[in-house]
Amino acid sequence: MKLRSLACAAVLAAALAAPAFAQQQPAQPRQGEPVRGEDWYRGQLVELSEVLGGAHYLRILCDGRGDQRWRDYMRGVIEREPTYNALLVEGFNRGYRNEEARFPTCDQTTRQMEAELRARGLRVAQGLSARHAN
């Protein structure tokens, strides 16, 4: 599972890194941080799925339904972590609905929020990747 998880995190980090490169923060664990276990990992995967769901809604709101970038990445996460399928789908849908309720139309604020979610997703993916780097 570690190799699969590392591959999943690495793919997501690479995918999210390009558009959010300027907003990156170091993914190194802080000294004194507790060892991250399965509960932490599951929580981070759910957070990532919520971010991808929200980013997906905002992207299709502004760029049209043909843009499936973030949904495609979510499919990749689910394929790599099938054990968490139900949690990940639920998180993605929750993220989508949350942003749908907040942003009924596309404007500059909507585009900025998608960029912020992209940066947050990158940080989560880097954290997941750092867990497996050691």
C-alpha positions in Angstrom: 0.0 0.0 0.0 2.9 2.4 0.7 4.2 2.2 -2.9 0.7 2.7 -4.3 0.1 5.7 -1.9 3.5 7.2 -2.8 2.7 6.9 -6.5 -0.8 8.5 -5.9 0.7 11.4 -4.0 3.5 11.9 -6.5 1.1 12.0 -9.4 -1.2 14.5 -7.7 1.7 16.7 -6.5 3.1 16.8 -10.1 -0.4 17.6 -11.5 -1.1 20.3 -9.1 2.4 21.8 -9.0 2.5 23.3 -12.5 -0.4 25.8 -12.1 0.3 26.5 -8.4 4.1 26.6 -8.5 4.3 30.1 -7.3 2.2 29.4 -4.3 4.1 26.3 -3.1 5.1 25.9 0.5 7.7 23.4 1.7 6.2 20.0 2.5 8.8 19.0 5.0 7.3 17.7 8.3 8.0 20.0 11.2 10.3 18.9 14.0 8.4 17.3 16.8 5.4 16.4 14.6 3.8 13.1 15.7 4.2 10.1 13.4 1.4 10.1 10.9 -0.8 7.1 11.0 -3.6 5.6 8.9 -6.2 8.0 10.4 -4.2 11.0 9.3 -3.6 9.5 5.9 -7.3 8.8 5.4 -8.2 12.3 6.5 -5.7 13.8 4.1 -7.1 11.8 1.2 -10.6 13.0 2.1 -9.4 16.6 2.3 -7.7 16.2 -1.1 -11.0 14.8 -2.6 -12.9 17.7 -1.2 -10.4 20.2 -2.7 -10.6 18.4 -6.1 -14.4 18.4 -6.0 -14.5 22.2 -5.2 -11.9 22.9 -7.9 -13.8 20.8 -10.4 -17.0 22.8 -9.8 -15.3 26.1 -10.1 -13.4 25.1 -13.2 -16.5 23.9 -15.1 -18.4 26.9 -14.0 -15.9 29.2 -15.6 -14.5 27.0 -18.4 -17.5 24.8 -19.3 -18.5 21.2 -18.7 -15.9 19.9 -21.2 -13.1 20.7 -18.8 -12.8 17.5 -16.7 -9.3 18.1 -15.4 -9.9 17.8 -11.7 -12.5 15.0 -12.0 -9.9 13.0 -14.0 -7.4 13.5 -11.2 -10.0 12.3 -8.7 -10.5 9.2 -10.8 -6.8 8.6 -10.6 -6.8 8.9 -6.8 -9.7 6.5 -6.5 -8.0 4.0 -8.8 -4.9 4.2 -6.6 -6.8 4.0 -3.3 -9.8 1.8 -4.0 -10.1 0.9 -0.3 -11.3 4.5 0.4 -13.6 4.7 -2.7 -16.8 5.6 -0.8 -15.1 8.2 1.4 -13.3 9.8 -1.6 -16.5 10.0 -3.7 -18.4 11.5 -0.8 -15.6 14.1 -0.2 -15.4 15.0 -3.8 -19.2 15.5 -4.0 -19.2 17.5 -0.7 -16.4 19.8 -2.1 -18.4 20.3 -5.3 -21.6 21.1 -3.5 -19.9 23.5 -1.0 -18.4 25.6 -3.8 -21.6 25.4 -5.9 -23.5 27.0 -2.9 -20.9 29.7 -2.6 -20.3 30.6 -6.3 -23.3 30.7 -8.5 -21.5 32.6 -11.3 -18.0 32.8 -12.7 -16.0 36.0 -11.9 -12.6 37.0 -10.7 -13.3 35.8 -7.2 -14.3 32.4 -8.5 -11.1 32.0 -10.5 -9.1 33.1 -7.5 -10.8 30.5 -5.3 -9.9 27.8 -7.8 -6.3 28.9 -7.7 -6.4 28.8 -3.9 -7.9 25.3 -3.9 -5.3 24.2 -6.4 -2.5 25.5 -4.0 -4.2 23.8 -1.0 -4.4 20.5 -3.0 -0.8 20.8 -3.8 0.1 21.2 -0.1 -2.0 18.2 0.8 -0.5 16.0 -1.9 3.0 17.1 -0.9 2.3 16.2 2.7 1.1 12.8 1.6 4.2 12.4 -0.5 6.5 13.5 2.3 4.9 10.8 4.6 6.1 8.1 2.3 9.5 9.7 1.4 11.1 8.5 4.6 
